[in-house]
């Protein structure tokens, strides 16, 4: 008889550590193991012990985990096919951040605030419902940018659910907005969410499945005068040269970076400072940061 047992869709590493060691181990997990998602939780009511969870497409090597976390309790277990993001986020309430109100379909009977931009984002297989500190921080950063810049070409790089790209499209309705993600599940989700929020994929708003910035459609739409990249710190550093080159060389161009811990800010700022970009604004949500960068000055290449 054929084996109909489904294969794991991913693998989850769970690691326990003291509170003061958590930032160090989070950086170890991100830089040495490169998960596609990571989260931290208090494992005890007094907050002295924390649990770090990280998810991987392939099972991390046992020898590597042992070498990194020999003194901590850790385990890697398979994650069988399940809509785990929806399961974990189902009970969450609508959130307000900056000019935005983000809610799920289970809240649609509650009238949204009239003074906010409403976005309906249901929990799914993509990251970004607005509840995480990184997404909330980016929404707040975009809200503040509305006061000072008028971008015409916007890129949401690593769009997840599309909530940040949709928010930018609402703030700047005349702009062309491109949303991209390496994960086809994410871009499929984003197309569905675009329809749910009344966006037509008619050229003003487009969705692309692409690794980093390598795609003809992204090259054709570039340069962008606003780029939003809410991804992990390690990819932000690795992509610093290509992201910086894709940003319009203007003192009004802006780059919103998130997916990073407060402790990782200087690493990110250093990577982009090498390309002429400096800090304009910092927004923190708990342990997470959102950074707004711009060109300090523009020098002629002639």
C-alpha positions as CSV (number, residue, x, y, z in Angstrom):
1,X,0.0,0.0,0.0
2,X,1.3,3.5,-0.8
3,X,2.4,5.6,2.2
4,X,-0.1,8.5,2.3
5,X,1.6,10.1,5.4
6,X,2.3,13.7,4.4
7,X,5.9,15.0,4.5
8,X,6.9,17.8,6.9
9,X,6.3,21.2,5.4
10,X,9.0,22.7,7.7
11,X,11.0,22.1,10.8
12,X,10.9,24.0,14.1
13,X,13.8,24.6,16.5
14,X,12.8,25.3,20.1
15,X,15.5,26.6,22.4
16,X,15.3,27.7,26.0
17,X,17.7,30.2,27.5
18,X,18.0,32.9,30.3
19,X,16.5,36.3,29.5
20,X,19.9,38.1,29.3
21,X,21.2,35.5,26.8
22,X,18.2,35.7,24.5
23,X,19.5,38.4,22.1
24,X,22.8,36.5,21.7
25,X,21.1,33.3,20.8
26,X,18.6,35.0,18.5
27,X,21.5,36.4,16.5
28,X,23.2,32.9,16.5
29,X,20.0,31.3,15.1
30,X,19.5,34.0,12.5
31,X,23.1,34.3,11.3
32,X,24.2,30.6,11.5
33,X,21.0,28.7,10.7
34,X,19.1,31.3,8.5
35,X,15.5,30.5,9.4
36,X,12.6,31.8,7.4
37,X,10.7,32.8,10.5
38,X,11.6,33.3,14.2
39,X,9.8,34.3,17.4
40,X,10.6,34.6,21.1
41,X,8.3,34.0,24.1
42,X,8.5,34.1,27.9
43,X,8.6,30.5,29.1
44,X,8.1,31.4,32.7
45,X,5.8,33.9,34.4
46,X,8.7,35.8,35.9
47,X,10.3,36.3,32.5
48,X,13.6,34.8,33.5
49,X,13.5,32.0,31.0
50,X,12.6,32.5,27.3
51,X,11.8,30.1,24.5
52,X,13.1,30.9,21.0
53,X,11.3,29.2,18.1
54,X,12.7,29.2,14.5
55,X,11.3,27.6,11.4
56,X,13.3,26.1,8.5
57,X,12.5,24.6,5.1
58,X,15.1,21.9,5.7
59,X,16.0,20.2,8.9
60,X,18.9,21.9,10.7
61,X,22.0,19.7,11.2
62,X,22.1,18.2,14.6
63,X,25.9,18.7,14.9
64,X,25.5,22.5,14.2
65,X,22.7,22.9,16.8
66,X,24.8,20.9,19.3
67,X,27.8,23.1,18.7
68,X,25.8,26.3,19.1
69,X,23.5,25.4,21.9
70,X,25.4,22.8,23.9
71,X,24.5,24.4,27.2
72,X,20.8,25.1,26.4
73,X,17.9,22.7,26.1
74,X,16.9,22.5,22.4
75,X,14.9,20.3,20.2
76,X,14.1,20.2,16.4
77,X,10.7,18.7,15.4
78,X,8.9,18.4,12.1
79,X,6.0,20.6,11.3
80,X,3.3,18.7,9.4
81,X,1.1,20.5,6.9
82,X,-1.2,22.9,8.7
83,X,-2.1,26.5,8.5
84,X,-0.2,27.3,11.7
85,X,-0.2,31.0,11.3
86,X,-4.0,31.1,11.1
87,X,-4.2,28.8,14.1
88,X,-1.9,31.0,16.2
89,X,-3.4,34.3,15.2
90,X,-7.1,33.5,15.1
91,X,-7.9,35.0,18.5
92,X,-6.0,38.2,18.0
93,X,-7.9,41.5,18.0
94,X,-7.8,44.3,15.4
95,X,-4.8,46.6,15.8
96,X,-4.2,50.3,15.2
97,X,-0.8,51.6,14.1
98,X,-0.3,55.1,12.9
99,X,-3.0,55.9,10.3
100,X,-4.0,52.3,9.9
101,X,-6.5,49.9,11.3
102,X,-5.8,46.2,10.5
103,X,-8.5,43.6,11.1
104,X,-9.5,40.1,10.1
105,X,-12.7,38.8,8.5
106,X,-13.9,37.6,11.9
107,X,-14.0,41.3,13.0
108,X,-15.8,42.7,9.9
109,X,-19.1,43.2,11.8
110,X,-17.3,45.7,14.0
111,X,-17.3,49.2,12.3
112,X,-13.8,50.4,11.7
113,X,-12.7,53.8,12.9
114,X,-13.6,56.5,10.4
115,X,-10.4,58.4,10.9
116,X,-8.2,55.3,10.0
117,X,-7.2,53.5,6.8
118,X,-8.8,50.1,7.1
119,X,-7.0,47.0,5.8
120,X,-8.5,43.5,6.0
121,X,-5.7,40.9,6.5
122,X,-6.7,37.4,7.5
123,X,-4.1,35.1,9.1
124,X,-2.7,32.8,6.5
125,X,0.5,31.1,5.4
126,X,2.3,34.4,5.0
127,X,3.8,36.8,7.6
128,X,2.4,40.2,8.3
129,X,-1.0,40.7,9.9
130,X,0.1,43.9,11.7
131,X,0.3,42.3,15.1
132,X,4.0,41.7,15.1
133,X,6.2,44.6,16.3
134,X,8.0,44.8,13.0
135,X,4.9,45.2,10.9
136,X,3.3,47.6,13.3
137,X,6.5,49.7,13.3
138,X,6.6,49.8,9.5
139,X,2.9,51.0,9.4
140,X,3.8,53.7,11.9
141,X,6.8,54.7,9.8
142,X,4.8,54.9,6.6
143,X,2.2,57.0,8.4
144,X,4.9,59.5,9.4
145,X,6.4,59.5,5.9
146,X,3.1,60.7,4.5
147,X,3.8,64.1,6.0
148,X,7.1,64.6,4.2
149,X,7.4,62.6,1.0
150,X,5.4,61.9,-2.1
151,X,6.8,58.7,-3.7
152,X,5.8,57.8,-7.2
153,X,7.3,54.3,-7.4
154,X,7.1,52.0,-4.3
155,X,8.5,48.6,-3.6
156,X,7.4,46.3,-0.8
157,X,10.2,43.7,-0.8
158,X,9.4,40.5,1.0
159,X,5.7,41.5,1.1
160,X,4.3,38.6,3.1
161,X,0.6,39.2,3.3
162,X,1.0,42.5,1.4
163,X,-0.2,44.7,4.3
164,X,2.6,47.2,4.0
165,X,2.4,47.5,0.2
166,X,-1.4,47.9,0.5
167,X,-0.9,50.6,3.2
168,X,1.5,52.5,1.0
169,X,-0.9,52.3,-1.9
170,X,-3.6,53.8,0.2
171,X,-1.4,56.6,1.5
172,X,-0.1,57.5,-2.0
173,X,-2.9,56.6,-4.4
174,X,-1.1,58.1,-7.4
175,X,2.0,55.9,-6.9
176,X,2.8,52.7,-8.7
177,X,3.3,50.0,-6.1
178,X,5.2,46.7,-6.6
179,X,5.0,43.9,-4.1
180,X,7.4,41.0,-4.2
181,X,8.3,37.9,-2.2
182,X,10.5,34.9,-2.7
183,X,7.7,32.6,-1.5
184,X,4.9,31.8,-4.0
185,X,2.5,31.0,-1.1
186,X,3.0,34.6,0.1
187,X,2.4,36.1,-3.3
188,X,-0.7,33.9,-3.8
189,X,-2.0,35.1,-0.5
190,X,-1.2,38.7,-1.4
191,X,-3.2,38.4,-4.6
192,X,-6.2,37.2,-2.7
193,X,-5.7,39.9,0.0
194,X,-5.5,42.5,-2.8
195,X,-8.9,41.4,-4.1
196,X,-10.3,41.5,-0.6
197,X,-9.1,45.0,-0.1
198,X,-10.5,46.3,-3.4
199,X,-7.2,46.5,-5.3
200,X,-7.1,45.8,-9.0
201,X,-3.9,44.3,-10.4
202,X,-4.0,46.7,-13.3
203,X,-0.4,48.0,-13.4
204,X,-0.6,50.5,-10.6
205,X,-0.3,47.7,-8.2
206,X,1.5,44.5,-9.2
207,X,2.7,41.4,-7.4
208,X,5.9,39.5,-8.3
209,X,7.4,36.2,-7.1
210,X,11.1,36.8,-7.1
211,X,14.2,36.1,-5.0
212,X,15.6,39.5,-3.8
213,X,15.6,42.0,-6.6
214,X,16.3,39.6,-9.4
215,X,13.3,39.8,-11.7
216,X,12.7,41.6,-15.0
217,X,9.5,43.2,-13.8
218,X,11.4,44.7,-10.8
219,X,14.2,45.9,-13.0
220,X,11.6,47.5,-15.3
221,X,9.8,49.3,-12.4
222,X,13.1,50.5,-10.8
223,X,14.3,52.8,-9.5
224,X,12.0,53.2,-6.5
225,X,11.7,56.3,-4.4
226,X,10.3,54.3,-1.4
227,X,11.4,50.7,-0.6
228,X,9.9,48.8,2.3
229,X,11.8,45.7,3.4
230,X,10.4,43.9,6.5
231,X,12.6,40.8,6.4
232,X,15.3,39.3,8.7
233,X,18.5,41.2,9.6
234,X,20.8,38.8,7.8
235,X,19.1,39.2,4.4
236,X,18.9,43.0,4.9
237,X,22.7,43.1,5.3
238,X,23.2,40.7,2.3
239,X,20.9,42.8,0.1
240,X,22.2,46.2,1.1
241,X,24.2,46.8,-2.2
242,X,21.3,45.9,-4.5
243,X,18.6,47.6,-2.3
244,X,20.7,50.8,-2.2
245,X,21.3,50.7,-6.0
246,X,17.5,50.3,-6.6
247,X,16.6,53.3,-4.5
248,X,16.2,56.6,-6.4
249,X,19.3,58.8,-5.8
250,X,17.3,61.7,-4.3
251,X,17.3,63.4,-0.9
252,X,13.5,62.6,-0.8
253,X,13.9,58.9,-1.4
254,X,13.3,56.7,1.7
255,X,14.1,53.2,2.8
256,X,12.1,51.5,5.5
257,X,13.8,48.5,7.0
258,X,12.5,46.1,9.7
259,X,12.5,42.5,10.8
260,X,15.4,43.3,13.1
261,X,15.9,43.4,16.8
262,X,16.9,46.6,18.7
263,X,20.3,45.0,19.2
264,X,20.8,44.6,15.5
265,X,20.2,48.2,14.6
266,X,23.9,49.2,14.4
267,X,24.8,46.2,12.2
268,X,22.0,47.3,9.7
269,X,22.9,51.0,9.8
270,X,26.6,50.2,9.2
271,X,25.8,48.0,6.2
272,X,23.7,50.8,4.6
273,X,26.0,53.7,5.6
274,X,28.5,52.2,3.3
275,X,26.1,53.0,0.4
276,X,25.4,56.6,1.5
277,X,22.2,56.0,3.5
278,X,21.8,57.4,7.0
279,X,19.2,57.1,9.8
280,X,16.2,59.4,9.4
281,X,13.8,57.9,12.0
282,X,13.8,54.9,14.4
283,X,10.6,53.3,15.7
284,X,10.7,50.6,18.3
285,X,8.0,48.2,19.3
286,X,9.2,46.3,22.3
287,X,12.4,44.4,21.2
288,X,11.8,45.1,17.5
289,X,13.0,48.1,15.4
290,X,11.9,49.8,12.2
291,X,14.5,52.1,10.6
292,X,13.8,54.8,8.1
293,X,16.9,55.7,6.0
294,X,17.6,58.3,3.4
295,X,20.6,59.7,1.4
296,X,22.5,62.3,3.5
297,X,23.6,64.0,0.3
298,X,23.7,63.3,-3.4
299,X,26.9,63.5,-5.3
300,X,27.1,63.8,-9.1
301,X,28.4,60.8,-11.0
302,X,29.4,62.9,-14.0
